[in-house]
């Protein structure tokens, strides 16, 4: 009897779309996606969450970084079907009750963005870092955002914002 291919328990049946269920920013959602659709495309096109940016579409810039089950991932390189049953956090889910997340506030205070295109990915990488390392050093922040490119060169301010956010965490 042939094996039915699967990803995280979701059976892949032919080339057609597959129903997946996941939690995005604390909300249970479902989507019907082709097996090769990326998480980035699912977030942007199916769920209307456009904060994660498509820049390189090959996993080299980090603008599409989101957090999946507490790990930062490039959503342009992650298949949506691989996120079946997982928790996904995007930039849209950080602010609560109209109040910016401490990392978002630190970015504003440190002027850690210029064009802002890389900002969502930078912020999500630092949020993941702070969950693992509540009081990061400059070296920790640099390492956390090493895969996030900033064409404007705002790196010193991004690192300062990450360190500052660690000090002001709720």
CORRA-V929980 format. One record per residue. N is the residue number from 1. PHI is phi as a letter, one per 30 degrees, with the letter a starting at -180 (none if undefined). Layout:
n & phi
N & PHI
N & PHI
//
This chain:
n & phi
1 & none
2 & d
3 & d
4 & c
5 & d
6 & b
7 & b
8 & h
9 & i
10 & d
11 & d
12 & c
13 & c
14 & i
15 & d
16 & d
17 & d
18 & b
19 & d
20 & b
21 & b
22 & a
23 & c
24 & c
25 & h
26 & i
27 & c
28 & d
29 & b
30 & b
31 & b
32 & c
33 & b
34 & d
35 & e
36 & c
37 & d
38 & d
39 & d
40 & e
41 & d
42 & d
43 & d
44 & d
45 & d
46 & d
47 & c
48 & i
49 & c
50 & c
51 & d
52 & d
53 & c
54 & c
55 & b
56 & d
57 & h
58 & b
59 & i
60 & c
61 & c
62 & i
63 & d
64 & c
65 & e
66 & b
67 & c
68 & c
69 & h
70 & i
71 & c
72 & d
73 & b
74 & d
75 & d
76 & d
77 & c
78 & c
79 & d
80 & e
81 & d
82 & d
83 & c
84 & e
85 & i
86 & c
87 & c
88 & c
89 & b
90 & b
91 & e
92 & d
93 & c
94 & d
95 & d
96 & b
97 & h
98 & i
99 & c
100 & d
101 & d
102 & e
103 & d
104 & d
105 & d
106 & d
107 & d
108 & d
109 & d
110 & c
111 & h
112 & d
113 & b
114 & b
115 & d
116 & i
117 & d
118 & d
119 & e
120 & e
121 & d
122 & d
123 & d
124 & d
125 & d
126 & d
127 & e
128 & d
129 & e
130 & d
131 & d
132 & d
133 & b
134 & d
135 & b
136 & d
137 & d
138 & e
139 & d
140 & d
141 & d
142 & e
143 & d
144 & d
145 & c
146 & e
147 & c
148 & c
149 & d
150 & b
151 & d
152 & d
153 & i
154 & d
155 & e
156 & e
157 & d
158 & d
159 & d
160 & d
161 & d
162 & d
163 & d
164 & d
165 & d
166 & d
167 & d
168 & c
169 & e
170 & d
//
